[in-house]
């Protein structure tokens, strides 16, 4: 399946349009790292525990970085790409603010995802869980971000992509974030599994 990269211009130089074949997992956006103090506090914080669906496969992540887990969620139906779940933890300070992360995720879609996303709130083992869901044209950053720019100079454009964003508000371990994104039918097919996983967080 052909993906078209949307490129931004710098000064008078237009980077052009590139056509590539690439998978979602290989090109995923990396979360920004907090400062040293936040990093130390993050490592010392007991992790949020969850049970992964049996068909989802871990591809990246560790207990010392903001990316605690990256998981491949298998494609379904006529979709040609897998979806991806990220589990993120930025510490117990301001880097873990819900809107700080969610606003960045909303900006990855064309249109006003923040305004039009479907939202839900429920409780899981005494913790509040907030979710949003949105389907639209998703822009996946490719390559390093230039200083002073809010997006990468090259973006892969994905039509009809669904994102489910989640924040789990713990009582003493800060906010934990989950982000499931991929072809809309694949994400829809795994939505119940994600919800069951979130209901079991501990």
Helices and strands as residue ranges (DSSP letters): E 3-7, E 9-10, E 13-14, E 18-20, G 25-27, H 36-44, E 57-60, E 67-73, E 83-89, G 94-96, H 98-106, H 113-116, E 118-124, E 127-142, E 154-169, E 175-183, H 184-199
